[in-house]
Amino acid sequence: MSDNVAHALSGAGGGIISMAVTYPLITVGTRLQVQRNNKDSTAYTGNMDALRKILSQEGVAGLFSGLESAIFGAAVTNGVYYYFFEAVKGAFERASKRKTMSTVESMVSGAVAGAMTCIITNPIWVVNTRLTVKQKKQAQAEDKPEKSQTTMQAFAEIINEDGVLSLWQGLIPALILVINPIIQYTAFEQLKNRVERVRKLGSLDFFVLGAISKLCATSITYPYILIKSRMQLKQSKNENERYSSLIDGLRKVIASEGIAGLYKGIESKLLQSVLTASFLFMSKEALFSYAVKLLVVLGARKSLATSK
């Protein structure tokens, strides 16, 4: 068996760790992204205000609403992504007989892996986005918040009320956002190749390179991230709040909220994205050798001799 499975397993493990560590930032960022009425008395005025209100109205548990689906989603997303990325990367390396990829090859690998990941995991993130936002609505509607909805209950509710295809709401902007990991992994691979020419990389190097590459990617693609989050919610019957496409969403946000509306919640998103990528790259590299040993124990791999 090739190293693709080992990369997928270590990527899934890294995804779980990074998601668990940074999830409160995801909650704050997601709620700011989907907030449209800034004048409402319950509206969040910023990241710190959102944090205070969530803790006041919902307690610490409110910061982790939807964590179950997010952990599962992170594991599947990173596992699928690394499997396809390493598979395409391996094909390029065998064809070119080089140990490193060119910039174009990195971008193609990222595009293939990103597209497959979007199609497979979009339903998980639709459920997670709705769970993250639904907790706020429950807290505002009742003096005492109701018991949190489980992932499977939310999954069943979406299918019953909106149909199976609604699980792929926001897929088009998600596919366009494949450019995010393309930018991220291309930057990461090229920076890593440069550093490896000078010295061997350590855990801190992977942490820093992951942070730099994700900072670049998220800064460039944030408006699309915001539209994707809003499209994954249950679509409003109000025509002004209903997005029929990515372009329609961008046009309506600018018309009602201004250019600044496209960057609502970007501070917490940048911090969360950078930390998530940093922990992901660092923990993934650390877990790779353990994933290889596990496959050997299970008999799925013959020896430890094969290198990454």
Backbone bond lengths (Angstrom), bond angles and torsions (degrees), N, CA, C in turn:
res aa  C-N    CA-C-N  psi(-1)  N-CA   C-N-CA  omega(-1)  CA-C   N-CA-C  phi
1 M - - - 1.471 - - 1.528 109.85 -
2 S 1.323 117.04 140.46 1.456 121.57 -179.24 1.522 110.70 -74.25
3 D 1.323 114.68 174.83 1.465 119.88 179.28 1.523 113.13 -76.74
4 N 1.340 117.90 -3.54 1.465 120.25 -178.86 1.518 112.20 -56.47
5 V 1.348 116.10 -42.24 1.463 120.12 -178.87 1.525 110.46 -67.72
6 A 1.328 117.04 -39.85 1.463 120.71 178.42 1.523 110.57 -63.38
7 H 1.327 116.42 -40.58 1.468 120.75 177.05 1.525 110.22 -65.30
8 A 1.338 116.55 -38.89 1.470 120.63 179.42 1.523 110.73 -64.91
9 L 1.333 117.00 -44.04 1.464 121.17 -179.70 1.528 111.78 -65.38
10 S 1.328 116.72 -45.28 1.465 119.95 -179.80 1.530 110.44 -69.29
11 G 1.339 116.87 -34.00 1.462 120.31 176.04 1.517 111.54 -65.55
12 A 1.338 116.18 -40.51 1.466 120.67 177.89 1.523 110.47 -63.76
13 G 1.342 116.09 -43.35 1.468 120.07 178.30 1.518 111.86 -63.42
14 G 1.327 115.72 -42.08 1.465 119.96 177.89 1.514 111.73 -64.56
15 G 1.337 116.16 -37.05 1.455 120.71 178.32 1.514 112.59 -63.92
16 I 1.326 116.45 -40.72 1.471 121.64 179.03 1.529 110.44 -63.41
17 I 1.328 116.27 -46.28 1.461 121.12 -178.75 1.528 110.88 -62.87
18 S 1.329 116.68 -48.79 1.469 120.26 -177.13 1.524 111.51 -66.42
19 M 1.330 117.71 -36.27 1.462 121.30 179.40 1.526 111.01 -67.21
20 A 1.324 117.09 -44.58 1.462 121.42 -178.73 1.532 111.57 -62.83
21 V 1.329 116.45 -38.42 1.461 121.35 -177.67 1.532 112.12 -70.50
22 T 1.321 116.87 -36.48 1.474 120.51 -171.48 1.532 114.29 -107.14
23 Y 1.330 119.22 5.86 1.464 120.71 -171.34 1.534 115.26 -59.44
24 P 1.341 120.76 -39.10 1.472 118.99 177.71 1.532 112.70 -55.79
25 L 1.327 117.47 -35.28 1.465 120.83 177.56 1.525 111.25 -67.92
26 I 1.334 116.06 -33.32 1.464 120.40 177.29 1.521 109.84 -66.40
27 T 1.336 116.90 -42.40 1.463 121.48 179.39 1.522 110.71 -59.84
28 V 1.321 116.49 -49.12 1.471 121.11 179.94 1.526 110.52 -61.75
29 G 1.325 116.88 -47.53 1.454 121.18 -178.30 1.519 112.87 -63.00
30 T 1.342 117.23 -43.38 1.462 121.34 -178.73 1.524 111.22 -63.73
31 R 1.329 116.60 -42.68 1.467 119.48 -178.40 1.531 111.55 -67.32
32 L 1.310 116.96 -34.95 1.465 120.05 176.13 1.533 110.70 -69.65
33 Q 1.325 116.75 -36.79 1.463 121.03 -179.77 1.526 111.88 -62.91
34 V 1.334 116.64 -41.92 1.468 120.04 -174.49 1.522 112.64 -88.67
35 Q 1.323 118.22 -6.70 1.468 121.76 179.58 1.524 109.93 -73.86
36 R 1.330 116.27 124.76 1.465 120.20 -176.88 1.523 112.70 -111.18
37 N 1.338 116.31 -33.37 1.465 120.38 -178.64 1.522 109.88 -97.07
38 N 1.322 116.68 97.69 1.467 120.99 -177.49 1.523 112.99 -77.74
39 K 1.354 117.27 -13.17 1.457 120.85 -176.22 1.528 112.87 -91.53
40 D 1.326 116.92 -10.43 1.467 120.48 178.71 1.519 110.17 -64.20
41 S 1.341 116.42 146.36 1.471 120.38 -177.30 1.518 112.64 -64.13
42 T 1.339 116.29 -23.97 1.470 120.00 -179.22 1.528 112.14 -93.02
43 A 1.330 116.60 -1.45 1.467 120.30 -176.85 1.521 110.96 -67.70
44 Y 1.325 114.50 148.72 1.460 120.64 176.67 1.527 108.91 -85.17
45 T 1.316 116.91 133.28 1.461 120.82 -179.97 1.524 112.33 -91.50
46 G 1.297 116.47 -11.04 1.460 120.40 -179.62 1.515 110.33 177.72
47 N 1.322 116.19 -175.76 1.463 121.09 -176.92 1.526 112.87 -63.24
48 M 1.333 117.33 -47.78 1.464 120.42 -178.16 1.526 111.06 -67.84
49 D 1.341 116.73 -37.21 1.460 120.72 177.81 1.525 109.77 -64.51
50 A 1.335 116.72 -41.79 1.468 120.90 178.09 1.527 110.39 -62.24
51 L 1.316 116.33 -42.97 1.460 121.05 179.81 1.523 111.06 -61.85
52 R 1.335 116.65 -45.23 1.463 121.01 -180.00 1.525 111.67 -63.73
53 K 1.332 117.18 -44.79 1.461 120.82 -177.84 1.529 112.38 -67.84
54 I 1.309 116.68 -37.83 1.467 119.79 178.20 1.525 110.21 -64.19
55 L 1.332 116.34 -45.30 1.465 120.19 179.38 1.524 110.98 -65.14
56 S 1.343 116.84 -38.31 1.465 121.31 -178.32 1.524 112.08 -70.30
57 Q 1.332 117.51 -42.59 1.460 121.95 -174.21 1.520 113.87 -88.37
58 E 1.337 116.38 -31.29 1.471 119.50 -172.17 1.521 114.43 -123.55
59 G 1.334 115.71 -10.09 1.451 118.84 -176.92 1.515 111.96 79.02
60 V 1.317 115.89 -177.73 1.470 120.93 -179.37 1.527 110.98 -59.65
61 A 1.341 116.25 -33.40 1.470 120.27 -179.19 1.519 111.61 -59.43
62 G 1.342 117.03 -28.86 1.461 120.36 179.84 1.509 112.95 -62.86
63 L 1.327 116.96 -29.76 1.463 121.33 179.17 1.524 111.82 -72.48
64 F 1.324 115.35 -14.74 1.463 119.69 -177.82 1.522 112.27 -116.74
65 S 1.344 117.42 19.00 1.465 120.26 178.06 1.523 109.45 -64.81
66 G 1.329 115.72 128.69 1.460 120.97 -177.90 1.518 114.11 85.05
67 L 1.337 117.66 8.38 1.474 120.59 -177.16 1.526 112.11 -60.86
68 E 1.340 115.90 -37.56 1.467 120.23 -178.33 1.524 111.42 -56.45
69 S 1.335 116.09 -50.23 1.471 119.44 -179.87 1.524 111.24 -69.68
70 A 1.337 116.96 -31.91 1.468 120.84 -179.65 1.528 111.33 -67.51
71 I 1.331 116.72 -41.65 1.468 120.84 178.45 1.525 109.99 -62.99
72 F 1.343 114.89 -46.17 1.468 119.22 178.50 1.527 110.01 -62.56
73 G 1.347 115.69 -43.77 1.452 120.61 -179.85 1.514 112.62 -62.80
74 A 1.325 116.57 -41.46 1.471 120.67 179.94 1.522 111.05 -64.41
75 A 1.328 116.42 -40.84 1.461 120.61 179.87 1.530 110.70 -64.33
76 V 1.338 115.95 -47.71 1.466 120.24 -179.17 1.527 110.78 -67.53
77 T 1.339 116.18 -46.43 1.463 120.75 -178.25 1.523 111.87 -57.06
78 N 1.334 116.40 -51.76 1.467 119.59 -177.81 1.518 112.47 -71.65
79 G 1.338 116.53 -34.34 1.459 119.38 176.90 1.518 111.35 -63.08
80 V 1.341 116.56 -48.00 1.465 121.58 179.32 1.526 110.45 -64.33
81 Y 1.349 115.57 -45.59 1.462 119.33 -177.50 1.526 111.22 -59.79
82 Y 1.334 117.32 -51.26 1.463 119.87 -177.09 1.526 111.99 -65.37
83 Y 1.335 116.23 -34.05 1.472 118.72 179.70 1.526 110.07 -61.47
84 F 1.340 116.43 -51.73 1.468 120.01 -177.74 1.525 112.10 -71.48
85 F 1.356 116.82 -36.46 1.460 119.58 179.13 1.526 110.68 -62.09
86 E 1.336 116.55 -47.21 1.463 120.43 -179.24 1.520 111.55 -69.17
87 A 1.342 117.11 -31.88 1.467 120.25 178.71 1.529 110.53 -65.56
88 V 1.336 116.45 -46.91 1.469 120.50 179.35 1.531 110.11 -68.71
89 K 1.331 115.65 -40.34 1.471 120.28 178.07 1.531 110.48 -59.36
90 G 1.334 116.49 -44.03 1.463 120.95 179.20 1.517 111.89 -62.89
91 A 1.338 116.47 -38.41 1.461 120.75 179.00 1.532 110.83 -64.26
92 F 1.332 116.12 -42.14 1.471 120.04 178.09 1.530 111.26 -64.23
93 E 1.324 116.13 -42.48 1.463 120.07 -177.65 1.528 111.71 -67.17
94 R 1.345 115.85 -36.90 1.471 119.22 177.85 1.526 110.73 -69.06
95 A 1.330 115.38 -38.32 1.470 119.58 -178.90 1.529 112.39 -70.08
96 S 1.332 116.05 -39.46 1.463 120.35 -176.95 1.521 113.04 -92.01
97 K 1.343 115.85 -14.15 1.474 122.68 -177.34 1.522 111.66 58.93
98 R 1.350 115.09 30.70 1.466 121.10 173.88 1.517 109.38 -112.27
99 K 1.338 116.65 156.35 1.456 120.91 -179.08 1.526 112.77 -89.64
100 T 1.323 117.04 -11.04 1.461 120.89 179.06 1.530 109.84 -127.72
101 M 1.328 116.23 153.30 1.461 121.61 179.51 1.518 110.88 -92.15
102 S 1.305 115.27 153.81 1.460 120.42 172.62 1.528 108.09 -79.77
103 T 1.329 116.37 172.15 1.468 120.43 179.43 1.524 111.28 -60.89
104 V 1.328 116.99 -43.09 1.475 121.20 -179.53 1.523 110.26 -64.47
105 E 1.314 117.26 -41.96 1.465 121.15 179.25 1.525 110.92 -64.25
106 S 1.329 116.82 -38.20 1.466 120.81 176.67 1.522 110.53 -62.86
107 M 1.321 116.87 -40.32 1.454 121.48 -179.15 1.528 111.27 -68.26
108 V 1.322 117.31 -40.73 1.467 120.92 178.41 1.527 110.16 -65.32
109 S 1.323 116.50 -43.48 1.463 120.68 178.53 1.524 110.42 -59.95
110 G 1.332 115.83 -43.91 1.458 120.80 179.41 1.512 112.32 -65.29
111 A 1.339 116.90 -37.33 1.467 121.36 -179.22 1.526 111.06 -66.60
112 V 1.315 116.96 -46.42 1.469 121.07 179.77 1.526 110.48 -63.55
113 A 1.336 116.23 -48.29 1.460 120.49 -178.99 1.525 110.96 -64.00
114 G 1.324 117.14 -41.14 1.456 121.37 -179.16 1.513 112.75 -65.64
115 A 1.332 117.11 -42.93 1.465 120.98 -179.88 1.524 111.08 -63.76
116 M 1.318 117.65 -45.07 1.462 121.31 179.08 1.526 110.96 -63.30
117 T 1.326 116.02 -39.77 1.466 120.52 179.96 1.522 111.35 -64.84
118 C 1.335 117.28 -43.38 1.474 121.54 179.43 1.516 111.62 -59.13
119 I 1.324 116.31 -48.83 1.460 121.02 -176.05 1.528 111.31 -64.02
120 I 1.319 116.52 -40.76 1.465 121.11 -176.50 1.521 112.69 -75.99
121 T 1.333 117.17 -38.01 1.472 119.96 -171.03 1.520 115.85 -103.77
122 N 1.332 119.16 -3.76 1.472 120.47 -177.83 1.534 113.38 -53.75
123 P 1.347 119.69 -42.53 1.468 119.48 178.62 1.529 113.58 -57.43
124 I 1.320 117.02 -36.04 1.467 120.80 -179.95 1.516 110.31 -63.87
125 W 1.343 117.24 -41.86 1.465 120.76 -176.21 1.527 112.15 -78.22
126 V 1.331 117.51 -25.40 1.466 120.08 172.57 1.529 108.98 -64.35
127 V 1.328 116.33 -46.94 1.471 121.67 178.47 1.525 110.24 -61.69
128 N 1.320 116.62 -44.87 1.467 120.52 -178.13 1.525 112.12 -63.96
129 T 1.344 117.20 -43.14 1.468 120.42 179.88 1.526 110.44 -61.21
130 R 1.315 117.06 -42.96 1.469 120.45 -178.89 1.526 111.74 -68.66
131 L 1.331 116.55 -37.68 1.466 119.39 177.45 1.524 111.30 -65.63
132 T 1.316 116.42 -40.78 1.461 121.42 -178.78 1.521 111.57 -62.30
133 V 1.333 116.80 -39.94 1.462 121.87 -178.15 1.521 111.85 -83.65
134 K 1.332 118.17 -32.58 1.466 121.58 -175.18 1.517 111.80 -63.74
135 Q 1.327 117.71 -34.00 1.463 121.35 179.71 1.524 111.19 -58.97
136 K 1.346 116.38 -37.34 1.469 120.37 179.04 1.529 110.54 -65.78
137 K 1.329 117.08 -44.18 1.455 121.21 -178.75 1.530 111.21 -63.22
138 Q 1.332 117.12 -37.73 1.463 120.83 178.44 1.518 110.79 -66.30
139 A 1.325 116.13 -40.26 1.466 120.50 -178.43 1.524 110.85 -66.77
140 Q 1.332 117.26 -32.98 1.462 121.11 -179.56 1.525 111.69 -79.70
141 A 1.348 116.90 -29.68 1.453 121.08 -176.54 1.527 112.92 -80.79
142 E 1.317 116.68 -25.38 1.464 121.17 -176.37 1.528 110.24 -126.35
143 D 1.336 114.64 148.58 1.469 118.64 174.76 1.523 109.53 -65.35
144 K 1.316 114.93 -32.90 1.462 120.21 179.26 1.526 108.37 -120.96
145 P 1.305 119.20 119.42 1.454 121.45 -177.04 1.524 112.37 -58.00
146 E 1.337 115.21 142.16 1.450 119.84 176.38 1.520 109.71 -72.56
147 K 1.331 114.54 167.40 1.451 119.57 177.08 1.526 109.01 -64.52
148 S 1.317 116.38 134.69 1.457 121.01 -176.31 1.526 111.27 -59.33
149 Q 1.325 115.38 141.57 1.461 121.86 178.21 1.523 108.80 -75.72
150 T 1.330 117.23 141.30 1.457 120.63 179.22 1.527 109.67 -81.92
151 T 1.317 115.40 166.67 1.456 120.41 -179.82 1.522 111.10 -61.53
152 M 1.321 117.57 -45.19 1.461 121.03 -178.26 1.531 111.48 -66.83
153 Q 1.334 117.31 -35.37 1.466 120.48 177.17 1.528 110.39 -65.55
154 A 1.336 116.14 -42.39 1.468 120.46 178.45 1.526 110.42 -65.41
155 F 1.314 116.20 -40.74 1.464 122.34 179.23 1.532 110.00 -59.56
156 A 1.347 116.22 -47.93 1.463 121.20 -179.63 1.527 111.57 -65.84
157 E 1.337 116.12 -38.57 1.470 120.83 -179.58 1.517 111.38 -63.89
158 I 1.324 117.14 -42.36 1.468 121.58 179.84 1.527 110.52 -62.33
159 I 1.326 116.99 -44.29 1.471 121.18 -179.74 1.527 110.64 -65.03
160 N 1.349 116.40 -44.37 1.466 120.67 -178.22 1.524 112.55 -65.67
161 E 1.337 117.13 -40.55 1.458 120.98 -175.06 1.524 113.89 -87.95
162 D 1.327 116.77 -35.79 1.469 119.54 -172.25 1.526 114.49 -119.56
163 G 1.334 117.02 -7.74 1.460 119.93 -179.65 1.525 112.87 91.14
164 V 1.320 115.64 162.37 1.474 121.71 -176.21 1.526 112.17 -62.43
165 L 1.336 116.28 -39.00 1.471 119.42 -176.29 1.526 112.60 -64.34
166 S 1.346 117.22 -21.29 1.466 120.03 179.64 1.527 111.43 -65.39
167 L 1.336 116.88 -18.28 1.465 120.49 177.42 1.529 111.11 -68.41
168 W 1.327 116.05 -14.19 1.468 119.63 178.08 1.523 111.21 -110.02
169 Q 1.358 116.97 21.95 1.463 120.35 173.03 1.533 108.65 -62.63
170 G 1.312 115.93 139.03 1.465 119.42 -179.80 1.511 113.51 80.94
171 L 1.357 117.68 7.95 1.466 119.94 -178.01 1.527 111.86 -66.08
172 I 1.352 117.34 -39.77 1.469 119.95 -178.52 1.529 111.53 -61.44
173 P 1.369 118.31 -51.80 1.470 116.41 175.69 1.521 112.58 -63.31
174 A 1.337 116.71 -29.43 1.468 119.49 177.52 1.519 110.62 -65.64
175 L 1.348 116.23 -40.33 1.461 120.07 178.44 1.528 110.91 -67.83
176 I 1.350 115.69 -38.02 1.462 119.00 175.69 1.525 109.57 -63.65
177 L 1.349 115.15 -34.91 1.460 119.82 179.96 1.524 113.33 -73.38
178 V 1.324 116.52 0.75 1.469 119.45 171.72 1.528 108.82 -57.46
179 I 1.339 115.42 -23.49 1.467 120.01 177.77 1.534 110.78 -62.15
180 N 1.361 116.61 -26.17 1.467 119.76 179.01 1.524 111.97 -61.84
181 P 1.356 118.71 -57.64 1.470 117.38 176.89 1.516 113.76 -66.89
182 I 1.361 117.61 -25.02 1.465 119.10 176.05 1.522 109.19 -62.21
183 I 1.339 115.28 -48.73 1.468 120.12 177.67 1.523 109.93 -61.57
184 Q 1.341 115.49 -46.23 1.459 120.77 -176.76 1.528 112.71 -61.41
185 Y 1.335 116.53 -53.24 1.463 119.36 -174.73 1.526 112.29 -75.80
186 T 1.333 117.09 -28.99 1.463 118.95 175.02 1.523 109.80 -66.25
187 A 1.346 115.68 -46.22 1.468 119.80 177.68 1.526 110.40 -61.25
188 F 1.333 115.89 -43.10 1.465 120.49 -178.64 1.527 111.35 -62.94
189 E 1.345 115.95 -48.38 1.469 120.02 -177.51 1.525 111.30 -63.18
190 Q 1.329 116.54 -41.70 1.460 119.54 -177.92 1.530 111.69 -70.29
191 L 1.340 116.96 -40.64 1.463 120.73 176.20 1.528 110.83 -64.80
192 K 1.332 115.87 -41.54 1.464 120.38 179.65 1.523 110.84 -62.97
193 N 1.326 116.41 -42.80 1.467 120.10 179.66 1.525 111.29 -61.52
194 R 1.337 116.48 -39.31 1.461 120.30 179.80 1.523 111.63 -65.70
195 V 1.333 115.94 -43.91 1.469 119.70 -178.88 1.523 110.61 -68.17
196 E 1.350 117.07 -38.50 1.468 121.06 -178.07 1.526 112.23 -65.59
197 R 1.314 117.10 -20.87 1.464 119.11 176.17 1.521 111.46 -69.87
198 V 1.330 115.24 -23.09 1.468 120.59 -176.78 1.530 111.49 -98.58
199 R 1.331 116.49 -43.93 1.468 120.80 -176.88 1.524 110.78 -158.19
200 K 1.337 114.62 170.93 1.455 120.54 177.83 1.525 109.66 -78.31
201 L 1.333 116.19 139.51 1.459 120.49 -178.18 1.529 111.67 -81.38
202 G 1.349 115.49 143.35 1.455 121.64 174.83 1.518 110.74 -111.16
203 S 1.322 117.16 -177.87 1.465 121.71 -178.29 1.521 112.13 -59.77
204 L 1.333 116.81 -40.53 1.465 120.64 179.71 1.527 111.41 -64.04
205 D 1.337 116.35 -35.97 1.466 120.41 178.19 1.528 110.68 -62.08
206 F 1.337 116.22 -44.84 1.463 120.28 179.43 1.530 110.30 -64.09
207 F 1.336 116.92 -36.65 1.473 121.85 178.91 1.532 110.10 -62.90
208 V 1.344 116.28 -48.65 1.466 121.37 -177.50 1.530 111.41 -68.83
209 L 1.339 117.70 -44.14 1.461 120.96 179.74 1.528 111.17 -64.01
210 G 1.337 115.84 -37.64 1.458 120.30 176.98 1.516 110.88 -63.75
211 A 1.323 117.06 -40.41 1.469 121.82 179.98 1.524 111.16 -65.06
212 I 1.324 116.88 -47.22 1.468 121.52 -178.09 1.531 110.86 -62.63
213 S 1.324 116.59 -46.69 1.470 120.54 -177.10 1.522 111.62 -65.46
214 K 1.338 117.61 -39.37 1.469 120.33 -179.37 1.522 111.52 -73.29
215 L 1.314 117.80 -33.99 1.458 121.64 177.61 1.529 110.12 -60.23
216 C 1.310 116.49 -43.84 1.465 121.26 178.77 1.530 110.79 -63.11
217 A 1.328 116.29 -47.32 1.463 121.09 -175.59 1.524 112.46 -65.38
218 T 1.331 117.61 -46.69 1.464 120.89 -176.46 1.518 112.17 -69.37
219 S 1.323 117.38 -38.61 1.467 120.95 179.46 1.521 111.32 -59.54
220 I 1.316 116.56 -39.01 1.466 121.82 -177.03 1.528 112.10 -75.68
221 T 1.324 117.42 -37.23 1.470 120.60 -170.05 1.525 114.59 -104.44
222 Y 1.329 119.43 6.74 1.464 120.80 -172.43 1.531 115.16 -56.60
223 P 1.353 120.83 -43.71 1.475 119.18 179.51 1.525 113.05 -55.04
224 Y 1.332 117.18 -36.56 1.459 121.01 178.94 1.533 110.77 -70.98
225 I 1.335 116.73 -34.39 1.464 120.94 176.89 1.518 109.89 -62.48
226 L 1.334 116.59 -42.65 1.460 121.62 -179.91 1.530 110.98 -62.91
227 I 1.323 117.74 -46.29 1.467 121.35 179.94 1.526 110.49 -64.25
228 K 1.312 117.23 -40.20 1.468 120.59 179.14 1.523 110.51 -60.54
229 S 1.343 117.48 -43.95 1.465 121.43 179.73 1.525 111.15 -61.01
230 R 1.327 116.62 -41.73 1.465 120.12 -179.30 1.526 111.67 -70.06
231 M 1.316 117.05 -35.34 1.466 120.06 179.92 1.521 111.75 -72.26
232 Q 1.338 117.49 -22.89 1.456 120.81 179.11 1.527 112.56 -78.57
233 L 1.342 117.11 -14.12 1.461 120.85 175.26 1.519 109.51 -74.98
234 K 1.333 116.20 165.31 1.458 120.83 173.12 1.526 107.09 -62.76
235 Q 1.323 117.37 121.88 1.452 121.43 -174.08 1.526 112.27 -68.22
236 S 1.332 115.95 133.96 1.464 122.46 -178.87 1.523 111.14 -70.76
237 K 1.359 116.18 153.61 1.465 121.44 175.17 1.533 110.42 -79.77
238 N 1.335 115.66 -14.99 1.456 121.02 177.07 1.530 109.10 -73.93
239 E 1.325 116.65 118.09 1.459 121.47 -175.56 1.523 112.38 -57.34
240 N 1.348 117.11 -33.20 1.464 120.98 -179.00 1.527 112.73 -70.77
241 E 1.334 116.54 -20.00 1.458 120.85 -178.96 1.527 112.14 -108.84
242 R 1.312 116.22 2.84 1.460 121.09 -178.73 1.523 110.15 -102.06
243 Y 1.329 117.18 123.86 1.458 121.21 -177.90 1.532 109.05 -101.07
244 S 1.325 116.18 119.89 1.463 120.07 179.62 1.528 111.88 -88.01
245 S 1.326 116.45 -17.28 1.460 121.38 179.85 1.523 109.29 -160.91
246 L 1.307 115.93 173.87 1.458 121.06 178.40 1.534 110.79 -62.19
247 I 1.321 116.46 -46.25 1.469 121.11 -179.49 1.526 110.21 -64.09
248 D 1.336 116.09 -41.36 1.466 120.32 178.50 1.522 110.29 -61.26
249 G 1.334 116.39 -41.18 1.464 121.04 178.34 1.513 112.19 -62.85
250 L 1.326 116.69 -45.97 1.461 121.28 179.00 1.528 110.81 -60.88
251 R 1.335 115.82 -42.73 1.475 120.92 -178.57 1.534 110.80 -63.90
252 K 1.334 116.78 -44.15 1.463 120.83 -176.73 1.529 112.03 -71.05
253 V 1.323 117.59 -36.04 1.464 120.41 177.85 1.528 109.73 -64.77
254 I 1.317 117.13 -46.17 1.458 121.14 179.92 1.528 110.81 -63.30
255 A 1.344 117.00 -39.29 1.460 121.21 -178.57 1.524 112.20 -67.50
256 S 1.330 117.40 -39.33 1.468 120.63 -174.82 1.527 114.24 -96.12
257 E 1.347 116.95 -26.67 1.465 119.67 -173.86 1.526 113.28 -124.40
258 G 1.334 116.53 -6.46 1.449 119.76 -178.60 1.525 111.76 81.83
259 I 1.320 116.28 174.94 1.469 121.44 178.64 1.525 110.58 -57.73
260 A 1.345 116.58 -37.03 1.468 120.81 -179.11 1.515 111.98 -59.68
261 G 1.351 116.45 -27.36 1.460 120.23 179.40 1.514 113.11 -63.11
262 L 1.317 116.86 -26.68 1.469 121.30 179.19 1.522 112.02 -72.22
263 Y 1.338 115.96 -14.06 1.467 119.82 -177.06 1.531 111.83 -118.35
264 K 1.340 115.92 20.71 1.460 120.57 179.61 1.534 109.77 -64.63
265 G 1.334 116.40 126.00 1.463 121.48 179.10 1.509 114.65 81.27
266 I 1.350 116.79 11.64 1.466 119.02 -174.89 1.533 112.20 -66.78
267 E 1.345 117.31 -29.51 1.473 119.17 -177.86 1.531 111.19 -61.41
268 S 1.348 115.53 -51.20 1.465 118.98 -179.03 1.526 110.56 -68.93
269 K 1.349 116.92 -32.62 1.464 120.16 179.31 1.520 111.17 -67.13
270 L 1.330 116.98 -42.16 1.462 120.20 178.54 1.520 110.86 -63.22
271 L 1.347 115.96 -45.99 1.459 119.72 179.57 1.518 110.90 -62.16
272 Q 1.346 115.56 -45.54 1.466 119.92 -179.68 1.529 111.33 -64.08
273 S 1.337 116.67 -45.12 1.459 120.79 -177.54 1.522 112.29 -63.98
274 V 1.326 115.32 -42.90 1.466 119.92 -179.71 1.529 110.86 -65.27
275 L 1.339 116.24 -45.73 1.470 119.56 179.66 1.526 111.16 -66.03
276 T 1.340 116.18 -41.13 1.466 120.05 179.75 1.516 110.72 -61.17
277 A 1.337 116.60 -48.28 1.464 120.55 -179.63 1.526 111.29 -63.29
278 S 1.329 116.19 -39.78 1.462 120.29 -179.55 1.520 111.37 -62.96
279 F 1.333 116.05 -49.82 1.474 120.34 178.84 1.526 111.16 -65.96
280 L 1.343 116.34 -35.38 1.463 120.36 -179.89 1.520 111.18 -63.40
281 F 1.330 117.17 -53.32 1.464 120.08 -178.20 1.523 111.19 -62.90
282 M 1.334 116.98 -41.42 1.461 120.72 -178.38 1.525 111.65 -66.12
283 S 1.343 116.86 -48.55 1.464 120.55 -176.98 1.522 111.36 -72.69
284 K 1.347 116.66 -33.14 1.466 119.44 178.93 1.529 110.95 -62.32
285 E 1.324 115.93 -44.80 1.465 119.56 178.92 1.523 111.14 -64.48
286 A 1.348 116.04 -38.31 1.465 120.20 -179.84 1.526 111.46 -68.55
287 L 1.340 117.12 -33.00 1.461 121.55 -176.67 1.527 113.17 -85.21
288 F 1.325 117.36 -14.33 1.461 120.12 -174.75 1.524 112.52 -58.03
289 S 1.321 116.78 -47.48 1.472 119.53 -177.84 1.530 111.59 -63.34
290 Y 1.346 116.13 -34.68 1.463 119.61 177.94 1.526 110.68 -69.53
291 A 1.332 116.67 -35.37 1.461 120.57 178.16 1.530 110.10 -65.06
292 V 1.332 115.88 -40.43 1.465 120.47 178.00 1.533 110.28 -62.99
293 K 1.348 116.75 -45.27 1.475 120.76 178.99 1.521 111.35 -61.43
294 L 1.334 116.81 -38.42 1.460 120.87 178.97 1.526 110.72 -62.80
295 L 1.325 116.47 -42.59 1.459 120.44 179.50 1.529 111.37 -65.53
296 V 1.333 116.80 -34.40 1.468 121.15 177.06 1.524 109.92 -65.86
297 V 1.334 115.93 -45.31 1.472 121.18 179.66 1.532 110.55 -61.47
298 L 1.326 116.20 -38.74 1.466 121.37 -179.01 1.530 112.18 -78.25
299 G 1.327 116.07 -6.68 1.451 120.14 179.77 1.512 113.86 81.01
300 A 1.315 116.51 11.58 1.462 120.55 -178.93 1.527 111.82 -85.36
301 R 1.320 115.05 -10.48 1.460 119.99 178.74 1.519 108.38 -141.61
302 K 1.343 117.07 142.48 1.451 120.64 -173.42 1.514 114.34 -78.82
303 S 1.330 117.34 -38.66 1.456 118.67 -176.12 1.533 110.01 -152.01
304 L 1.328 115.30 171.01 1.450 122.63 178.21 1.523 112.05 -90.53
305 A 1.323 115.86 5.54 1.465 119.51 -172.52 1.522 113.71 -71.78
306 T 1.353 115.59 -28.05 1.457 118.38 -178.00 1.501 110.66 -67.60
307 S 1.297 118.29 129.40 1.471 122.13 -178.98 1.499 110.13 -93.70
308 K 1.349 114.36 167.15 1.453 120.81 177.22 1.505 111.34 -65.57
